Amino acid sequence: MLDILLYLVNIGYGVTLAGVIIFVATAFRQSILWGLGCLFFPPIAIIFLYIYWQEAKIPFFMWLVGIGLILISIILGS
């Protein structure tokens, strides 16, 4: 059981990391200022997500799925 939970955590980390990287790359595609803002000042990412929802929704949902996998594995492991 522990092996499955560790595997699930690793998948969650990978999906979360991929979502964050794609999100920041999407911000850089709009403008270098958006990219730098999302990279170094996280509240800007919320504004970017609201303004550019169509472009940023897939990486945002990837991030949510990754966080969900991590949380599920933590809850099941407790």
Residue pairs with C-beta under 8 A, 6 or more apart in sequence:
2 77
5 73
5 76
5 77
6 73
8 69
8 70
8 72
8 73
9 69
9 70
9 73
9 74
11 66
11 69
12 66
12 67
12 68
12 69
12 70
12 73
13 66
13 70
14 66
15 62
15 63
15 65
15 66
15 69
16 62
16 63
16 66
16 67
16 70
17 66
18 59
18 62
18 66
19 59
19 60
19 61
19 62
19 63
19 64
19 65
19 66
20 59
20 63
22 58
22 59
22 62
23 38
23 45
23 56
23 59
23 60
23 63
24 35
24 38
24 39
25 35
26 52
26 55
26 56
26 59
27 34
27 35
27 37
27 38
27 39
27 45
27 48
27 52
27 56
28 34
28 35
29 35
29 55
30 48
30 52
30 55
34 44
34 48
37 44
37 45
37 48
38 44
38 45
38 48
48 56
49 56
49 60
